[in-house]
C-alpha cells in the first residue's frame, strides 16, 4: 500500500489548500477514503450527498454522512430524489451535478472535488475505446478541469481503488459498499468486472506512465487556449484543422456547462457559425473563433460600422454592445500567437 501522503495528487493538493472546496460524497470506498485523506492534509472542505432512494442502505449512508460532517465540523448538504429507472445513471449524474452546482453558486465554493480514481479512469478509457472514440474523448478524465464558475478536481485519478480500500481498512474507517456496482446490466460495471480492475492490479505502474504520456500528447494536440477572455466572451485562435478546432470549441462549451452532440459538431464545422440552444453563438472570423452568449439588440450605426471594419462576426456584435466591451480592445484580426 502506498503511504497515505502519496494517495492525493500534489497539483490538486496545492490548489485545494488555498480555496473553498465541496466534496461530492457517497459514503462508498472512494469518497470515504478521500474524506479522511483531505482531513489528514488539513484541506478545507464541506460535503454534498444525494440519496436516490433505490437501496435500503442509502438512508444509512445519508445518516453516516451527516454524522461524519458533524463530528469533523463540516457542512453536509443533502438531497433526496426519485428518478426514472430507464437510463438511470444518466439521470442521476445530471441531477447530482445540478445539485452540486447550485450549492457552489449559492455558497461561493471554488472547487468541486470528486473521488474518481485510477480504476474509474481506465474504465472510462476502455468504454470510449470500445465506442470508437479518439484520444481526447478517451482521456476525458482530467485531474483539474475548468467548468463554468468552478473547477472540477479529481485528486485520486492516479490512485488505485485497492490502495484506497487498504487505507480505510488499515485506519479502521467506516465505509459502505453499493451492491448495484456489481450489476452488469450497467456497461461500466461490465467493463470493471471483466477488464479494468484486473488490468490495474497487474499493470498499475505501466498504466500510470502511459496515461502521463497520453495526457502530454493530448495537450500537444490541443494547443488552442483562449487568446482573449472578457466576461462571457471567448476568442480561440483557430488552427485551420477542423478536428482541432471542434475539440477546442467542445472544451470551451463544456466549461460553460454545455455538451455538444455529434450532429451539432458537424453543423458547426459545415457552416462555420452556429447558435446552440438559443443561448450560445459560435462564429468564425479570419483568425479567431468567437464564442459568446446569443442575444439580439439594436445597434448604433457607428458601432456596427466599427465592428464591420474590425471583421467581428455579426452575431457576436450585440453581446459586445450590451456588455460594454470595446471592439477596438479585442485582439487584431491578423494577430497570430
C-alpha positions as a Markdown table, in Angstrom:
| # | Residue | x | y | z |
|---|---|---|---|---|
| 1 | Unk | 0.0 | 0.0 | 0.0 |
| 2 | Unk | 1.2 | 3.5 | -0.8 |
| 3 | Unk | 1.9 | 5.9 | 2.1 |
| 4 | Unk | -1.3 | 7.9 | 2.7 |
| 5 | Unk | 0.6 | 11.2 | 1.9 |
| 6 | Unk | 1.1 | 9.9 | -1.7 |
| 7 | Unk | -2.5 | 9.0 | -2.4 |
| 8 | Unk | -3.6 | 12.5 | -3.2 |
| 9 | Unk | -2.2 | 14.3 | -6.3 |
| 10 | Unk | 0.3 | 17.0 | -5.4 |
| 11 | Unk | -1.0 | 19.5 | -8.0 |
| 12 | Unk | -4.6 | 19.0 | -6.7 |
| 13 | Unk | -3.5 | 19.4 | -3.1 |
| 14 | Unk | -1.8 | 22.7 | -3.9 |
| 15 | Unk | -5.0 | 24.1 | -5.5 |
| 16 | Unk | -7.3 | 22.8 | -2.8 |
| 17 | Unk | -5.3 | 24.0 | 0.2 |
| 18 | Unk | -5.9 | 27.6 | -0.8 |
| 19 | Unk | -9.6 | 27.6 | -1.7 |
| 20 | Unk | -13.1 | 26.8 | -0.6 |
| 21 | Unk | -14.0 | 23.2 | -1.6 |
| 22 | Unk | -17.1 | 21.0 | -1.9 |
| 23 | Unk | -16.6 | 17.2 | -1.8 |
| 24 | Unk | -19.1 | 15.0 | -3.7 |
| 25 | Unk | -19.7 | 12.3 | -1.1 |
| 26 | Unk | -21.5 | 8.9 | -1.3 |
| 27 | Unk | -20.1 | 7.1 | 1.7 |
| 28 | Unk | -18.6 | 4.5 | -0.6 |
| 29 | Unk | -14.9 | 3.4 | -0.6 |
| 30 | Unk | -13.6 | 6.2 | -2.8 |
| 31 | Unk | -15.3 | 9.2 | -1.3 |
| 32 | Unk | -14.9 | 7.9 | 2.2 |
| 33 | Unk | -11.2 | 7.5 | 1.7 |
| 34 | Unk | -11.0 | 10.9 | 0.1 |
| 35 | Unk | -12.8 | 12.5 | 3.1 |
| 36 | Unk | -10.2 | 11.2 | 5.5 |
| 37 | Unk | -7.3 | 11.9 | 3.2 |
| 38 | Unk | -8.4 | 15.6 | 2.9 |
| 39 | Unk | -8.7 | 15.8 | 6.7 |
| 40 | Unk | -5.2 | 14.4 | 7.1 |
| 41 | Unk | -3.9 | 17.0 | 4.7 |
| 42 | Unk | -5.7 | 19.8 | 6.5 |
| 43 | Unk | -7.6 | 20.8 | 3.3 |
| 44 | Unk | -10.8 | 22.8 | 3.9 |
| 45 | Unk | -13.9 | 21.2 | 2.5 |
| 46 | Unk | -17.6 | 20.6 | 3.1 |
| 47 | Unk | -19.6 | 17.7 | 1.6 |
| 48 | Unk | -22.7 | 17.1 | -0.5 |
| 49 | Unk | -24.6 | 13.8 | -0.9 |
| 50 | Unk | -27.7 | 12.8 | -2.9 |
| 51 | Unk | -30.0 | 9.9 | -1.8 |
| 52 | Unk | -31.8 | 8.3 | -4.7 |
| 53 | Unk | -33.8 | 6.0 | -2.5 |
| 54 | Unk | -33.2 | 2.9 | -4.5 |
| 55 | Unk | -31.5 | 0.9 | -1.8 |
| 56 | Unk | -32.2 | 0.2 | 1.9 |
| 57 | Unk | -28.6 | 1.2 | 2.8 |
| 58 | Unk | -29.0 | 4.7 | 1.2 |
| 59 | Unk | -30.7 | 6.0 | 4.3 |
| 60 | Unk | -27.9 | 4.7 | 6.5 |
| 61 | Unk | -25.3 | 6.2 | 4.1 |
| 62 | Unk | -27.0 | 9.6 | 4.4 |
| 63 | Unk | -27.1 | 9.3 | 8.2 |
| 64 | Unk | -23.4 | 8.4 | 8.2 |
| 65 | Unk | -22.6 | 11.5 | 6.0 |
| 66 | Unk | -24.4 | 13.8 | 8.4 |
| 67 | Unk | -22.7 | 12.2 | 11.5 |
| 68 | Unk | -19.3 | 12.4 | 9.8 |
| 69 | Unk | -19.7 | 16.1 | 8.9 |
| 70 | Unk | -20.9 | 17.0 | 12.4 |
| 71 | Unk | -18.0 | 15.1 | 14.0 |
| 72 | Unk | -15.4 | 17.0 | 11.9 |
| 73 | Unk | -17.1 | 20.4 | 11.8 |
| 74 | Unk | -18.1 | 20.2 | 8.2 |
| 75 | Unk | -21.3 | 21.3 | 6.5 |
| 76 | Unk | -23.3 | 18.4 | 4.9 |
| 77 | Unk | -25.6 | 19.4 | 2.1 |
| 78 | Unk | -28.0 | 16.7 | 1.2 |
| 79 | Unk | -30.9 | 16.0 | -1.1 |
| 80 | Unk | -33.3 | 13.1 | -1.8 |
| 81 | Unk | -34.9 | 12.3 | -5.1 |
| 82 | Unk | -36.6 | 9.6 | -7.0 |
| 83 | Unk | -35.6 | 9.4 | -10.7 |
| 84 | Unk | -36.8 | 7.3 | -13.7 |
| 85 | Unk | -35.2 | 3.9 | -13.7 |
| 86 | Unk | -34.8 | 4.0 | -17.5 |
| 87 | Unk | -31.3 | 5.3 | -18.3 |
| 88 | Unk | -30.9 | 5.9 | -14.5 |
| 89 | Unk | -27.1 | 6.5 | -14.5 |
| 90 | Unk | -27.6 | 9.5 | -16.9 |
| 91 | Unk | -30.5 | 11.0 | -14.9 |
| 92 | Unk | -28.6 | 10.5 | -11.6 |
| 93 | Unk | -25.5 | 12.2 | -12.9 |
| 94 | Unk | -27.4 | 15.1 | -14.4 |
| 95 | Unk | -29.4 | 15.7 | -11.2 |
| 96 | Unk | -26.3 | 15.2 | -9.0 |
| 97 | Unk | -24.2 | 17.8 | -10.8 |
| 98 | Unk | -27.1 | 20.3 | -10.9 |
| 99 | Unk | -27.4 | 19.9 | -7.2 |
| 100 | Unk | -23.6 | 20.4 | -6.6 |
| 101 | Unk | -23.5 | 23.4 | -9.0 |
| 102 | Unk | -26.4 | 25.1 | -7.2 |
| 103 | Unk | -24.5 | 24.8 | -3.9 |
| 104 | Unk | -21.3 | 26.1 | -5.5 |
| 105 | Unk | -23.0 | 29.1 | -6.9 |
| 106 | Unk | -25.1 | 30.0 | -3.8 |
| 107 | Unk | -22.4 | 29.3 | -1.2 |
| 108 | Unk | -19.3 | 30.5 | -3.1 |
| 109 | Unk | -17.3 | 27.3 | -3.4 |
| 110 | Unk | -14.3 | 27.4 | -5.8 |
| 111 | Unk | -13.9 | 23.7 | -6.5 |
| 112 | Unk | -15.9 | 20.5 | -6.7 |
| 113 | Unk | -13.9 | 17.5 | -5.5 |
| 114 | Unk | -14.8 | 14.1 | -6.8 |
| 115 | Unk | -13.4 | 10.7 | -5.8 |
| 116 | Unk | -12.8 | 9.3 | -9.3 |
| 117 | Unk | -9.7 | 7.0 | -9.1 |
| 118 | Unk | -7.4 | 5.1 | -11.4 |
| 119 | Unk | -9.8 | 2.2 | -12.0 |
| 120 | Unk | -12.5 | 4.7 | -13.0 |
| 121 | Unk | -10.1 | 6.4 | -15.3 |
| 122 | Unk | -9.3 | 3.1 | -17.1 |
| 123 | Unk | -13.0 | 2.1 | -17.2 |
| 124 | Unk | -13.8 | 5.4 | -19.0 |
| 125 | Unk | -10.8 | 4.9 | -21.4 |
| 126 | Unk | -12.0 | 1.4 | -22.3 |
| 127 | Unk | -15.6 | 2.4 | -22.7 |
| 128 | Unk | -14.6 | 5.2 | -25.1 |
| 129 | Unk | -12.2 | 2.9 | -26.9 |
| 130 | Unk | -15.0 | 0.4 | -27.5 |
| 131 | Unk | -17.2 | 3.1 | -28.9 |
| 132 | Unk | -14.6 | 4.2 | -31.5 |
| 133 | Unk | -13.6 | 7.4 | -29.8 |
| 134 | Unk | -10.4 | 9.5 | -30.3 |
| 135 | Unk | -7.7 | 10.4 | -27.9 |
| 136 | Unk | -9.4 | 13.5 | -26.5 |
| 137 | Unk | -12.6 | 11.5 | -25.6 |
| 138 | Unk | -10.7 | 8.6 | -24.2 |
| 139 | Unk | -8.8 | 10.9 | -21.8 |
| 140 | Unk | -12.0 | 12.6 | -20.6 |
| 141 | Unk | -10.8 | 12.4 | -17.0 |
| 142 | Unk | -8.7 | 15.5 | -16.3 |
| 143 | Unk | -7.1 | 16.0 | -12.9 |
| 144 | Unk | -8.1 | 19.6 | -12.8 |
| 145 | Unk | -10.9 | 20.6 | -15.2 |
| 146 | Unk | -12.3 | 24.1 | -15.7 |
| 147 | Unk | -16.1 | 24.3 | -15.6 |
| 148 | Unk | -18.4 | 27.3 | -15.7 |
| 149 | Unk | -17.9 | 29.1 | -12.4 |
| 150 | Unk | -15.8 | 26.4 | -10.7 |
| 151 | Unk | -13.1 | 23.8 | -11.1 |
| 152 | Unk | -13.7 | 20.1 | -11.0 |
| 153 | Unk | -10.8 | 18.4 | -9.3 |
| 154 | Unk | -10.1 | 14.7 | -9.2 |
| 155 | Unk | -7.2 | 14.3 | -6.7 |
| 156 | Unk | -7.3 | 10.4 | -6.8 |
| 157 | Unk | -7.1 | 9.7 | -10.6 |
| 158 | Unk | -3.6 | 8.2 | -10.2 |
| 159 | Unk | -4.5 | 6.1 | -7.2 |
| 160 | Unk | -5.8 | 2.5 | -7.5 |
| 161 | Unk | -9.1 | 1.6 | -5.7 |
| 162 | Unk | -7.2 | -1.2 | -3.9 |
| 163 | Unk | -5.0 | 1.4 | -2.3 |
| 164 | Unk | -8.0 | 3.3 | -1.0 |
| 165 | Unk | -9.6 | 0.2 | 0.4 |
| 166 | Unk | -6.3 | -0.7 | 2.1 |
| 167 | Unk | -6.1 | 2.8 | 3.6 |
| 168 | Unk | -9.7 | 2.6 | 5.0 |
| 169 | Unk | -9.2 | -0.9 | 6.5 |
| 170 | Unk | -5.8 | -0.1 | 8.0 |
| 171 | Unk | -7.2 | 3.0 | 9.7 |
| 172 | Unk | -10.4 | 1.3 | 10.8 |
| 173 | Unk | -12.6 | 3.8 | 8.9 |
| 174 | Unk | -16.3 | 3.1 | 8.1 |
| 175 | Unk | -17.5 | 2.9 | 4.5 |
| 176 | Unk | -20.3 | 1.3 | 2.6 |
| 177 | Unk | -20.5 | -1.0 | -0.5 |
| 178 | Unk | -23.1 | -0.2 | -3.1 |
| 179 | Unk | -24.2 | -3.6 | -4.3 |
| 180 | Unk | -25.5 | -2.1 | -7.6 |
| 181 | Unk | -21.9 | -1.6 | -8.6 |
| 182 | Unk | -21.8 | -5.4 | -9.2 |
| 183 | Unk | -24.8 | -5.3 | -11.5 |
| 184 | Unk | -23.5 | -5.9 | -15.0 |
| 185 | Unk | -26.6 | -4.6 | -16.8 |
| 186 | Unk | -24.7 | -1.3 | -16.4 |
| 187 | Unk | -22.0 | -1.2 | -19.1 |
| 188 | Unk | -19.4 | 0.4 | -16.8 |
| 189 | Unk | -19.8 | -2.4 | -14.3 |
| 190 | Unk | -19.3 | -5.0 | -17.1 |
| 191 | Unk | -16.0 | -3.2 | -18.1 |
| 192 | Unk | -15.0 | -3.1 | -14.4 |
| 193 | Unk | -15.7 | -6.8 | -13.7 |
| 194 | Unk | -14.1 | -8.2 | -16.8 |
| 195 | Unk | -11.3 | -5.9 | -17.8 |
| 196 | Unk | -10.3 | -2.8 | -15.8 |
| 197 | Unk | -9.9 | -4.0 | -12.2 |
| 198 | Unk | -7.7 | -6.9 | -13.2 |
| 199 | Unk | -5.6 | -4.7 | -15.6 |
| 200 | Unk | -5.0 | -2.1 | -12.9 |
| 201 | Unk | -4.0 | -4.8 | -10.4 |
| 202 | Unk | -1.5 | -6.3 | -12.9 |
| 203 | Unk | -0.1 | -3.3 | -14.6 |
| 204 | Unk | -0.6 | -0.3 | -12.4 |
| 205 | Unk | 2.9 | 1.3 | -12.8 |
| 206 | Unk | 2.9 | 1.0 | -16.5 |
| 207 | Unk | -0.6 | 2.3 | -16.8 |
| 208 | Unk | 0.3 | 5.4 | -14.8 |
| 209 | Unk | 3.2 | 6.1 | -17.2 |
| 210 | Unk | 1.0 | 5.5 | -20.2 |
| 211 | Unk | -1.6 | 7.9 | -19.0 |
| 212 | Unk | 1.0 | 10.5 | -18.4 |
| 213 | Unk | 2.4 | 10.2 | -21.9 |
| 214 | Unk | -1.1 | 10.2 | -23.5 |
| 215 | Unk | -2.0 | 13.3 | -21.5 |
| 216 | Unk | 1.1 | 15.1 | -22.7 |
| 217 | Unk | 0.2 | 14.1 | -26.3 |
| 218 | Unk | -3.3 | 15.3 | -25.8 |
| 219 | Unk | -2.1 | 18.7 | -24.6 |
| 220 | Unk | 0.2 | 19.0 | -27.7 |
| 221 | Unk | -2.7 | 18.1 | -30.0 |
| 222 | Unk | -4.9 | 20.8 | -28.4 |
| 223 | Unk | -2.8 | 24.0 | -28.5 |
| 224 | Unk | -5.8 | 26.3 | -28.7 |
| 225 | Unk | -6.2 | 28.1 | -25.5 |
| 226 | Unk | -8.4 | 31.1 | -25.2 |
| 227 | Unk | -6.4 | 34.0 | -26.6 |
| 228 | Unk | -8.9 | 36.5 | -25.1 |
| 229 | Unk | -11.5 | 36.4 | -22.4 |
| 230 | Unk | -13.8 | 39.2 | -21.2 |
| 231 | Unk | -16.9 | 38.4 | -19.2 |
| 232 | Unk | -18.6 | 35.6 | -21.2 |
| 233 | Unk | -16.8 | 36.3 | -24.5 |
| 234 | Unk | -14.1 | 33.9 | -25.6 |
| 235 | Unk | -11.8 | 34.1 | -28.5 |
| 236 | Unk | -9.9 | 30.9 | -29.7 |
| 237 | Unk | -7.3 | 31.2 | -32.4 |
| 238 | Unk | -8.3 | 28.6 | -35.0 |
| 239 | Unk | -5.9 | 26.1 | -36.3 |
| 240 | Unk | -7.4 | 25.6 | -39.8 |
| 241 | Unk | -7.8 | 21.9 | -38.9 |
| 242 | Unk | -11.4 | 21.0 | -38.3 |
| 243 | Unk | -10.7 | 18.2 | -35.8 |
| 244 | Unk | -8.6 | 20.5 | -33.6 |
| 245 | Unk | -11.0 | 23.5 | -33.9 |
| 246 | Unk | -14.1 | 21.5 | -32.9 |
| 247 | Unk | -12.3 | 19.9 | -30.0 |
| 248 | Unk | -11.2 | 23.4 | -28.7 |
| 249 | Unk | -14.9 | 24.6 | -29.2 |
| 250 | Unk | -16.2 | 21.5 | -27.4 |
| 251 | Unk | -13.8 | 22.1 | -24.5 |
| 252 | Unk | -14.9 | 25.8 | -24.2 |
| 253 | Unk | -18.6 | 24.9 | -24.2 |
| 254 | Unk | -18.0 | 22.2 | -21.6 |
| 255 | Unk | -16.6 | 24.9 | -19.4 |
| 256 | Unk | -19.9 | 26.7 | -19.8 |
| 257 | Unk | -21.8 | 23.6 | -18.8 |
| 258 | Unk | -22.9 | 22.6 | -22.3 |
| 259 | Unk | -22.1 | 19.3 | -24.1 |
| 260 | Unk | -22.2 | 19.3 | -27.9 |
| 261 | Unk | -23.8 | 16.4 | -29.8 |
| 262 | Unk | -22.1 | 14.8 | -32.8 |
| 263 | Unk | -24.7 | 16.4 | -35.1 |
| 264 | Unk | -24.1 | 19.9 | -33.6 |
| 265 | Unk | -20.3 | 19.5 | -34.1 |
| 266 | Unk | -20.8 | 18.6 | -37.8 |
| 267 | Unk | -23.2 | 21.6 | -38.3 |
| 268 | Unk | -20.8 | 24.0 | -36.6 |
| 269 | Unk | -17.9 | 22.8 | -38.9 |
| 270 | Unk | -20.1 | 22.9 | -42.0 |
| 271 | Unk | -21.5 | 26.4 | -41.5 |
| 272 | Unk | -18.6 | 28.0 | -39.5 |
| 273 | Unk | -21.3 | 29.5 | -37.4 |
| 274 | Unk | -24.0 | 28.2 | -35.1 |
| 275 | Unk | -26.4 | 29.2 | -32.3 |
| 276 | Unk | -26.6 | 26.5 | -29.7 |
| 277 | Unk | -29.8 | 26.0 | -27.8 |
| 278 | Unk | -30.7 | 29.7 | -28.4 |
| 279 | Unk | -28.1 | 30.6 | -25.8 |
| 280 | Unk | -24.5 | 30.4 | -27.2 |
| 281 | Unk | -23.3 | 31.7 | -30.5 |
| 282 | Unk | -20.1 | 30.4 | -32.2 |
| 283 | Unk | -18.7 | 32.3 | -35.2 |
| 284 | Unk | -15.5 | 32.2 | -37.2 |
| 285 | Unk | -13.5 | 35.2 | -38.4 |
| 286 | Unk | -10.3 | 35.2 | -40.4 |
| 287 | Unk | -8.2 | 34.5 | -37.4 |
| 288 | Unk | -10.4 | 33.6 | -34.4 |
| 289 | Unk | -13.4 | 31.5 | -33.3 |
| 290 | Unk | -15.7 | 33.7 | -31.2 |
| 291 | Unk | -17.9 | 32.2 | -28.5 |
| 292 | Unk | -20.4 | 34.4 | -26.6 |
| 293 | Unk | -24.0 | 34.4 | -25.3 |
| 294 | Unk | -26.5 | 34.7 | -28.1 |
| 295 | Unk | -28.6 | 37.9 | -27.8 |
| 296 | Unk | -30.2 | 40.3 | -30.2 |
| 297 | Unk | -30.1 | 44.1 | -29.9 |
| 298 | Unk | -30.5 | 47.2 | -31.9 |
| 299 | Unk | -27.0 | 48.7 | -32.6 |
| 300 | Unk | -26.0 | 52.3 | -33.4 |
| 301 | Unk | -24.8 | 52.7 | -36.9 |
| 302 | Unk | -21.3 | 53.8 | -35.8 |
| 303 | Unk | -20.9 | 50.7 | -33.6 |
| 304 | Unk | -22.0 | 48.4 | -36.4 |
| 305 | Unk | -19.5 | 50.1 | -38.8 |
| 306 | Unk | -16.7 | 49.8 | -36.3 |
| 307 | Unk | -17.4 | 46.0 | -35.9 |
| 308 | Unk | -17.6 | 45.6 | -39.6 |
| 309 | Unk | -14.2 | 47.2 | -40.1 |
| 310 | Unk | -12.7 | 45.0 | -37.4 |
| 311 | Unk | -14.2 | 41.9 | -39.0 |
| 312 | Unk | -16.1 | 40.9 | -35.9 |
| 313 | Unk | -18.9 | 38.4 | -36.8 |
| 314 | Unk | -22.4 | 39.9 | -36.9 |
| 315 | Unk | -23.9 | 37.6 | -34.3 |
| 316 | Unk | -21.2 | 38.5 | -31.8 |
| 317 | Unk | -21.7 | 42.2 | -32.0 |
| 318 | Unk | -24.9 | 42.5 | -29.9 |
| 319 | Unk | -23.2 | 40.9 | -26.9 |
| 320 | Unk | -20.3 | 43.3 | -27.2 |
| 321 | Unk | -22.7 | 46.2 | -27.2 |
| 322 | Unk | -24.8 | 45.2 | -24.2 |
| 323 | Unk | -21.7 | 44.1 | -22.2 |
| 324 | Unk | -19.9 | 47.4 | -22.9 |
| 325 | Unk | -16.9 | 45.6 | -24.4 |
| 326 | Unk | -15.0 | 47.9 | -26.7 |
| 327 | Unk | -14.5 | 46.2 | -30.1 |
| 328 | Unk | -11.3 | 48.1 | -30.6 |
| 329 | Unk | -9.8 | 46.4 | -27.5 |
| 330 | Unk | -10.2 | 42.9 | -29.0 |
| 331 | Unk | -7.1 | 41.3 | -30.5 |
| 332 | Unk | -6.4 | 42.5 | -34.1 |
| 333 | Unk | -7.8 | 40.2 | -36.8 |
| 334 | Unk | -4.4 | 39.3 | -38.2 |
| 335 | Unk | -2.7 | 38.6 | -34.9 |
| 336 | Unk | -1.1 | 35.2 | -34.6 |
| 337 | Unk | 0.5 | 34.0 | -31.4 |
